[in-house]
Amino acid sequence: MDKHIQDAKRAISEAQAACYIGMSRSFLRQDRMNGIRENRTPGPRYVRIGKRIRYLIDDLDAWLEAHVVDREGAQL
């Protein structure tokens, strides 16, 4: 399979990323515009290609893993 096609499957749109992580598109947009802010969960890494924004599945998975909380309430 062409590497370009494989890479394309790794990158998904903002709408798909929001659905994948269970957050709103607004959350992702605000994170990109405002960056890291106190008392706000930072969003996942993203890729900007011209005007288009894409999220890599690996980055979304890493972001989700970073927010796993154990039963005792401590973040892992």
MMTF fields as JSON, N, C-alpha, C and O atoms, coordinates in Angstrom:
{
  "mmtfVersion": "1.0.0",
  "mmtfProducer": "UNKNOWN",
  "numBonds": 303,
  "numAtoms": 304,
  "numGroups": 76,
  "numChains": 1,
  "numModels": 1,
  "chainsPerModel": [1],
  "groupsPerChain": [76],
  "chainIdList": ["A"],
  "bondAtomList": [4, 2, 8, 6, 12, 10, 16, 14, 20, 18, 24, 22, 28, 26, 32, 30, 36, 34, 40, 38, 44, 42, 48, 46, 52, 50, 56, 54, 60, 58, 64, 62, 68, 66, 72, 70, 76, 74, 80, 78, 84, 82, 88, 86, 92, 90, 96, 94, 100, 98, 104, 102, 108, 106, 112, 110, 116, 114, 120, 118, 124, 122, 128, 126, 132, 130, 136, 134, 140, 138, 144, 142, 148, 146, 152, 150, 156, 154, 160, 158, 164, 162, 168, 166, 172, 170, 176, 174, 180, 178, 184, 182, 188, 186, 192, 190, 196, 194, 200, 198, 204, 202, 208, 206, 212, 210, 216, 214, 220, 218, 224, 222, 228, 226, 232, 230, 236, 234, 240, 238, 244, 242, 248, 246, 252, 250, 256, 254, 260, 258, 264, 262, 268, 266, 272, 270, 276, 274, 280, 278, 284, 282, 288, 286, 292, 290, 296, 294, 300, 298],
  "bondOrderList": [1, 1, 1, 1, 1, 1, 1, 1, 1, 1, 1, 1, 1, 1, 1, 1, 1, 1, 1, 1, 1, 1, 1, 1, 1, 1, 1, 1, 1, 1, 1, 1, 1, 1, 1, 1, 1, 1, 1, 1, 1, 1, 1, 1, 1, 1, 1, 1, 1, 1, 1, 1, 1, 1, 1, 1, 1, 1, 1, 1, 1, 1, 1, 1, 1, 1, 1, 1, 1, 1, 1, 1, 1, 1, 1],
  "groupList": [{"groupName": "MET", "atomNameList": ["N", "CA", "C", "O"], "elementList": ["N", "C", "C", "O"], "formalChargeList": [0, 0, 0, 0], "bondAtomList": [1, 0, 2, 1, 3, 2], "bondOrderList": [1, 1, 2], "singleLetterCode": "M", "chemCompType": "L-PEPTIDE LINKING"}, {"groupName": "ASP", "atomNameList": ["N", "CA", "C", "O"], "elementList": ["N", "C", "C", "O"], "formalChargeList": [0, 0, 0, 0], "bondAtomList": [1, 0, 2, 1, 3, 2], "bondOrderList": [1, 1, 2], "singleLetterCode": "D", "chemCompType": "L-PEPTIDE LINKING"}, {"groupName": "LYS", "atomNameList": ["N", "CA", "C", "O"], "elementList": ["N", "C", "C", "O"], "formalChargeList": [0, 0, 0, 0], "bondAtomList": [1, 0, 2, 1, 3, 2], "bondOrderList": [1, 1, 2], "singleLetterCode": "K", "chemCompType": "L-PEPTIDE LINKING"}, {"groupName": "HIS", "atomNameList": ["N", "CA", "C", "O"], "elementList": ["N", "C", "C", "O"], "formalChargeList": [0, 0, 0, 0], "bondAtomList": [1, 0, 2, 1, 3, 2], "bondOrderList": [1, 1, 2], "singleLetterCode": "H", "chemCompType": "L-PEPTIDE LINKING"}, {"groupName": "ILE", "atomNameList": ["N", "CA", "C", "O"], "elementList": ["N", "C", "C", "O"], "formalChargeList": [0, 0, 0, 0], "bondAtomList": [1, 0, 2, 1, 3, 2], "bondOrderList": [1, 1, 2], "singleLetterCode": "I", "chemCompType": "L-PEPTIDE LINKING"}, {"groupName": "GLN", "atomNameList": ["N", "CA", "C", "O"], "elementList": ["N", "C", "C", "O"], "formalChargeList": [0, 0, 0, 0], "bondAtomList": [1, 0, 2, 1, 3, 2], "bondOrderList": [1, 1, 2], "singleLetterCode": "Q", "chemCompType": "L-PEPTIDE LINKING"}, {"groupName": "ALA", "atomNameList": ["N", "CA", "C", "O"], "elementList": ["N", "C", "C", "O"], "formalChargeList": [0, 0, 0, 0], "bondAtomList": [1, 0, 2, 1, 3, 2], "bondOrderList": [1, 1, 2], "singleLetterCode": "A", "chemCompType": "L-PEPTIDE LINKING"}, {"groupName": "ARG", "atomNameList": ["N", "CA", "C", "O"], "elementList": ["N", "C", "C", "O"], "formalChargeList": [0, 0, 0, 0], "bondAtomList": [1, 0, 2, 1, 3, 2], "bondOrderList": [1, 1, 2], "singleLetterCode": "R", "chemCompType": "L-PEPTIDE LINKING"}, {"groupName": "SER", "atomNameList": ["N", "CA", "C", "O"], "elementList": ["N", "C", "C", "O"], "formalChargeList": [0, 0, 0, 0], "bondAtomList": [1, 0, 2, 1, 3, 2], "bondOrderList": [1, 1, 2], "singleLetterCode": "S", "chemCompType": "L-PEPTIDE LINKING"}, {"groupName": "GLU", "atomNameList": ["N", "CA", "C", "O"], "elementList": ["N", "C", "C", "O"], "formalChargeList": [0, 0, 0, 0], "bondAtomList": [1, 0, 2, 1, 3, 2], "bondOrderList": [1, 1, 2], "singleLetterCode": "E", "chemCompType": "L-PEPTIDE LINKING"}, {"groupName": "CYS", "atomNameList": ["N", "CA", "C", "O"], "elementList": ["N", "C", "C", "O"], "formalChargeList": [0, 0, 0, 0], "bondAtomList": [1, 0, 2, 1, 3, 2], "bondOrderList": [1, 1, 2], "singleLetterCode": "C", "chemCompType": "L-PEPTIDE LINKING"}, {"groupName": "TYR", "atomNameList": ["N", "CA", "C", "O"], "elementList": ["N", "C", "C", "O"], "formalChargeList": [0, 0, 0, 0], "bondAtomList": [1, 0, 2, 1, 3, 2], "bondOrderList": [1, 1, 2], "singleLetterCode": "Y", "chemCompType": "L-PEPTIDE LINKING"}, {"groupName": "GLY", "atomNameList": ["N", "CA", "C", "O"], "elementList": ["N", "C", "C", "O"], "formalChargeList": [0, 0, 0, 0], "bondAtomList": [1, 0, 2, 1, 3, 2], "bondOrderList": [1, 1, 2], "singleLetterCode": "G", "chemCompType": "PEPTIDE LINKING"}, {"groupName": "PHE", "atomNameList": ["N", "CA", "C", "O"], "elementList": ["N", "C", "C", "O"], "formalChargeList": [0, 0, 0, 0], "bondAtomList": [1, 0, 2, 1, 3, 2], "bondOrderList": [1, 1, 2], "singleLetterCode": "F", "chemCompType": "L-PEPTIDE LINKING"}, {"groupName": "LEU", "atomNameList": ["N", "CA", "C", "O"], "elementList": ["N", "C", "C", "O"], "formalChargeList": [0, 0, 0, 0], "bondAtomList": [1, 0, 2, 1, 3, 2], "bondOrderList": [1, 1, 2], "singleLetterCode": "L", "chemCompType": "L-PEPTIDE LINKING"}, {"groupName": "ASN", "atomNameList": ["N", "CA", "C", "O"], "elementList": ["N", "C", "C", "O"], "formalChargeList": [0, 0, 0, 0], "bondAtomList": [1, 0, 2, 1, 3, 2], "bondOrderList": [1, 1, 2], "singleLetterCode": "N", "chemCompType": "L-PEPTIDE LINKING"}, {"groupName": "THR", "atomNameList": ["N", "CA", "C", "O"], "elementList": ["N", "C", "C", "O"], "formalChargeList": [0, 0, 0, 0], "bondAtomList": [1, 0, 2, 1, 3, 2], "bondOrderList": [1, 1, 2], "singleLetterCode": "T", "chemCompType": "L-PEPTIDE LINKING"}, {"groupName": "PRO", "atomNameList": ["N", "CA", "C", "O"], "elementList": ["N", "C", "C", "O"], "formalChargeList": [0, 0, 0, 0], "bondAtomList": [1, 0, 2, 1, 3, 2], "bondOrderList": [1, 1, 2], "singleLetterCode": "P", "chemCompType": "L-PEPTIDE LINKING"}, {"groupName": "VAL", "atomNameList": ["N", "CA", "C", "O"], "elementList": ["N", "C", "C", "O"], "formalChargeList": [0, 0, 0, 0], "bondAtomList": [1, 0, 2, 1, 3, 2], "bondOrderList": [1, 1, 2], "singleLetterCode": "V", "chemCompType": "L-PEPTIDE LINKING"}, {"groupName": "TRP", "atomNameList": ["N", "CA", "C", "O"], "elementList": ["N", "C", "C", "O"], "formalChargeList": [0, 0, 0, 0], "bondAtomList": [1, 0, 2, 1, 3, 2], "bondOrderList": [1, 1, 2], "singleLetterCode": "W", "chemCompType": "L-PEPTIDE LINKING"}],
  "groupTypeList": [0, 1, 2, 3, 4, 5, 1, 6, 2, 7, 6, 4, 8, 9, 6, 5, 6, 6, 10, 11, 4, 12, 0, 8, 7, 8, 13, 14, 7, 5, 1, 7, 0, 15, 12, 4, 7, 9, 15, 7, 16, 17, 12, 17, 7, 11, 18, 7, 4, 12, 2, 7, 4, 7, 11, 14, 4, 1, 1, 14, 1, 6, 19, 14, 9, 6, 3, 18, 18, 1, 7, 9, 12, 6, 5, 14],
  "groupIdList": [1, 2, 3, 4, 5, 6, 7, 8, 9, 10, 11, 12, 13, 14, 15, 16, 17, 18, 19, 20, 21, 22, 23, 24, 25, 26, 27, 28, 29, 30, 31, 32, 33, 34, 35, 36, 37, 38, 39, 40, 41, 42, 43, 44, 45, 46, 47, 48, 49, 50, 51, 52, 53, 54, 55, 56, 57, 58, 59, 60, 61, 62, 63, 64, 65, 66, 67, 68, 69, 70, 71, 72, 73, 74, 75, 76],
  "secStructList": [7, 7, 2, 2, 2, 2, 2, 2, 2, 2, 3, 3, 7, 2, 2, 2, 2, 2, 2, 2, 2, 6, 7, 7, 2, 2, 2, 2, 2, 2, 2, 2, 2, 2, 7, 1, 7, 6, 6, 1, 7, 7, 7, 7, 7, 7, 3, 3, 3, 6, 6, 3, 3, 3, 3, 3, 2, 2, 2, 2, 2, 2, 2, 2, 2, 2, 6, 7, 5, 7, 6, 6, 1, 7, 5, 7],
  "xCoordList": [0.846, 0.0, 0.889, 1.938, 0.475, 1.194, 1.288, 0.291, 2.49, 2.691, 1.782, 1.281, 1.564, 0.685, -0.728, -1.351, -1.214, -2.545, -2.553, -3.521, -1.501, -1.421, -1.417, -2.108, -0.637, -0.575, -1.919, -2.294, -2.647, -3.941, -4.92, -5.756, -4.835, -5.732, -5.377, -6.216, -4.155, -3.727, -4.256, -4.413, -4.534, -4.955, -6.452, -6.96, -7.153, -8.602, -8.986, -8.208, -10.176, -10.66, -11.008, -11.055, -11.248, -11.65, -12.932, -13.024, -13.914, -15.186, -14.995, -15.567, -14.192, -13.924, -13.147, -13.419, -12.182, -11.386, -12.256, -12.112, -13.155, -14.052, -14.898, -15.061, -15.423, -16.216, -15.354, -15.795, -14.149, -13.237, -12.909, -12.865, -12.676, -12.298, -13.491, -13.344, -14.661, -15.856, -15.944, -16.564, -15.331, -15.379, -16.013, -16.216, -16.323, -16.956, -15.918, -14.742, -16.376, -15.51, -15.103, -13.992, -16.003, -15.711, -14.529, -13.681, -14.469, -13.349, -12.041, -11.071, -12.013, -10.8, -10.421, -9.246, -11.404, -11.129, -10.598, -9.614, -11.254, -10.813, -9.399, -8.6, -9.098, -7.75, -6.726, -5.67, -7.032, -6.078, -5.915, -4.805, -6.99, -6.924, -6.288, -5.517, -6.606, -6.173, -4.942, -4.299, -4.601, -3.445, -3.716, -4.868, -2.649, -2.779, -3.176, -2.52, -4.268, -4.762, -4.93, -5.185, -4.782, -4.933, -6.358, -7.318, -6.484, -7.776, -8.566, -9.794, -7.879, -8.547, -7.73, -6.507, -8.414, -7.739, -7.204, -7.975, -5.897, -5.373, -5.817, -5.958, -6.03, -6.457, -5.286, -4.134, -5.583, -4.544, -3.733, -4.158, -2.566, -1.744, -2.507, -3.378, -2.162, -2.81, -1.806, -0.689, -2.221, -1.4, -2.125, -3.32, -1.405, -1.983, -1.342, -0.121, -2.183, -1.724, -2.46, -3.616, -1.786, -2.461, -3.522, -3.215, -4.761, -5.876, -6.518, -7.343, -6.137, -6.771, -6.115, -4.899, -6.941, -6.495, -6.76, -7.849, -5.775, -5.935, -5.369, -4.465, -5.92, -5.46, -4.987, -5.654, -3.833, -3.317, -3.924, -3.994, -4.357, -4.965, -4.037, -4.493, -2.745, -1.784, -1.771, -1.686, -1.855, -1.872, -3.165, -3.145, -4.272, -5.546, -5.531, -6.015, -4.974, -4.863, -3.969, -4.29, -2.854, -1.94, -2.627, -2.455, -3.399, -4.126, -5.141, -5.258, -5.868, -6.835, -6.135, -6.593, -5.039, -4.29, -3.776, -3.723, -3.403, -2.885, -3.968, -3.662, -5.225, -6.332, -7.079, -8.189, -6.47, -7.072, -6.97, -5.919, -8.065, -8.096, -8.409, -9.318, -7.629, -7.904, -9.115, -9.666, -9.52, -10.714, -10.589, -11.595, -9.382, -9.161, -9.181, -9.087, -9.301, -9.376, -8.038, -7.982, -6.968, -5.648, -5.384, -5.617, -4.9, -4.588, -3.334, -2.358, -3.365, -2.224, -1.14, -0.103],
  "yCoordList": [-1.183, 0.0, 1.243, 1.26, 2.26, 3.523, 4.167, 4.244, 4.63, 5.231, 6.443, 6.669, 7.224, 8.399, 7.992, 8.678, 6.893, 6.414, 5.939, 6.185, 5.267, 4.824, 6.019, 6.001, 7.074, 8.27, 8.979, 9.522, 8.978, 9.653, 9.018, 9.719, 7.727, 7.045, 7.354, 7.211, 7.772, 8.117, 9.48, 9.736, 10.358, 11.725, 11.868, 11.49, 12.419, 12.58, 14.041, 14.82, 14.396, 15.774, 16.151, 15.3, 17.433, 17.935, 17.253, 16.826, 17.152, 16.53, 15.066, 14.6, 14.353, 12.953, 12.828, 11.934, 13.723, 13.7, 13.975, 13.313, 14.944, 15.275, 14.057, 13.737, 13.392, 12.182, 11.078, 10.383, 10.917, 9.861, 9.998, 9.002, 11.25, 11.45, 11.801, 11.932, 11.954, 12.237, 13.666, 13.925, 14.584, 16.004, 16.766, 16.209, 18.038, 18.832, 19.433, 19.561, 19.794, 20.508, 21.844, 22.322, 22.444, 23.728, 23.601, 24.492, 22.504, 22.266, 22.262, 22.898, 21.549, 21.464, 22.823, 23.19, 23.568, 24.896, 25.851, 26.556, 25.871, 26.773, 26.432, 27.326, 25.16, 24.751, 25.262, 25.761, 25.139, 25.611, 27.122, 27.627, 27.845, 29.309, 29.852, 30.81, 29.246, 29.787, 29.116, 29.671, 27.948, 27.236, 26.733, 26.579, 26.481, 25.939, 27.06, 28.099, 26.827, 27.803, 27.12, 25.918, 27.907, 27.386, 26.88, 27.486, 25.783, 25.167, 24.714, 24.636, 24.42, 23.917, 22.747, 22.827, 21.684, 20.518, 20.862, 21.262, 20.714, 20.983, 19.902, 18.735, 20.298, 19.356, 18.576, 18.814, 17.659, 16.839, 17.632, 18.688, 17.102, 17.702, 17.632, 16.783, 18.543, 18.55, 18.906, 19.337, 18.718, 19.023, 20.088, 19.963, 21.134, 22.163, 22.019, 22.079, 21.83, 21.737, 22.83, 22.66, 23.944, 25.105, 25.58, 25.882, 25.648, 26.033, 24.831, 24.985, 23.649, 22.433, 21.972, 22.063, 21.482, 20.93, 19.431, 18.996, 18.652, 17.209, 16.733, 17.344, 15.637, 15.015, 13.608, 12.877, 13.237, 11.889, 10.957, 11.293, 9.8, 8.813, 8.49, 8.374, 8.347, 8.04, 9.138, 8.845, 10.4, 11.515, 11.527, 11.837, 11.195, 11.138, 10.015, 10.181, 8.876, 7.754, 8.129, 7.812, 8.8, 9.22, 10.227, 10.172, 11.137, 12.139, 11.45, 11.792, 10.486, 9.752, 8.989, 9.008, 8.325, 7.57, 8.487, 8.085, 9.704, 10.655, 11.114, 11.669, 10.886, 11.336, 10.19, 10.373, 9.025, 7.88, 8.101, 8.488, 7.853, 7.989, 6.611, 5.918, 6.227, 4.923, 5.026, 6.114, 3.95, 3.926, 4.769, 5.196, 5.012, 5.814, 7.304, 8.126, 7.658, 9.053, 9.683, 10.863, 8.922, 9.457, 9.277, 8.204, 10.326, 10.217, 9.376, 9.546, 8.47, 7.572, 8.261, 7.66],
  "zCoordList": [0.0, 0.0, 0.0, 0.644, -0.709, -0.801, 0.588, 1.307, 0.963, 2.285, 2.477, 3.578, 1.42, 1.505, 1.95, 2.76, 1.421, 1.792, 3.236, 3.955, 3.676, 5.066, 6.01, 7.029, 5.684, 6.523, 6.576, 7.615, 5.465, 5.425, 6.407, 6.979, 6.611, 7.534, 8.985, 9.873, 9.225, 10.587, 11.012, 12.206, 10.052, 10.343, 10.1, 9.045, 11.094, 10.965, 11.19, 11.74, 10.766, 10.859, 12.3, 13.188, 12.507, 13.826, 14.301, 15.452, 13.418, 13.796, 14.188, 15.173, 13.416, 13.73, 15.042, 15.843, 15.26, 16.489, 17.707, 18.735, 17.6, 18.715, 19.078, 20.256, 18.083, 18.308, 18.92, 19.835, 18.427, 18.878, 20.366, 21.088, 20.828, 22.232, 23.11, 24.325, 22.517, 23.305, 23.816, 24.848, 23.103, 23.469, 22.311, 21.232, 22.537, 21.487, 20.544, 20.886, 19.365, 18.419, 19.009, 18.779, 19.77, 20.414, 21.375, 21.435, 22.121, 23.035, 22.259, 22.67, 21.14, 20.332, 19.751, 19.748, 19.26, 18.698, 19.751, 19.525, 20.903, 21.97, 22.425, 22.704, 22.499, 22.886, 21.881, 22.269, 20.601, 19.579, 19.634, 19.465, 19.865, 19.88, 21.156, 21.107, 22.293, 23.58, 24.152, 25.043, 23.67, 24.204, 25.616, 26.022, 26.353, 27.708, 28.662, 28.732, 29.396, 30.369, 31.712, 31.79, 32.767, 34.121, 34.331, 33.855, 35.037, 35.367, 34.143, 34.19, 33.064, 31.865, 31.32, 31.204, 30.994, 30.438, 29.053, 28.181, 28.833, 27.49, 26.507, 26.871, 25.287, 24.265, 23.689, 24.05, 22.806, 22.179, 21.154, 20.684, 20.821, 19.765, 18.446, 18.258, 17.537, 16.224, 15.144, 15.427, 13.91, 12.74, 11.931, 11.663, 11.542, 10.679, 9.298, 9.157, 8.29, 6.904, 6.142, 5.754, 5.934, 5.358, 6.331, 7.484, 5.884, 6.755, 7.438, 8.338, 7.009, 7.537, 8.825, 8.997, 9.711, 10.985, 10.958, 10.585, 11.349, 11.431, 12.759, 13.328, 13.23, 14.469, 14.134, 13.402, 14.676, 14.468, 15.512, 16.694, 15.069, 15.962, 17.137, 18.274, 16.866, 17.936, 19.002, 20.194, 18.573, 19.525, 20.342, 21.533, 19.712, 20.432, 21.462, 22.582, 21.077, 22.019, 23.199, 24.344, 22.928, 23.996, 24.918, 26.135, 24.347, 25.145, 26.057, 27.234, 25.512, 26.328, 27.451, 28.594, 27.134, 28.151, 29.262, 30.425, 28.911, 29.903, 30.874, 31.93, 30.524, 31.37, 32.048, 32.547, 32.063, 32.75, 34.255, 34.766, 34.952, 36.417, 36.994, 36.536, 38.019, 38.629, 39.567, 39.737, 40.155, 41.001, 42.247, 42.813, 42.677, 43.879, 43.569, 44.481, 42.304, 41.913, 41.572, 41.225, 41.664, 41.325, 39.839, 39.283, 39.204, 37.787, 37.618, 38.349, 36.654, 36.436, 35.639, 35.359]
}
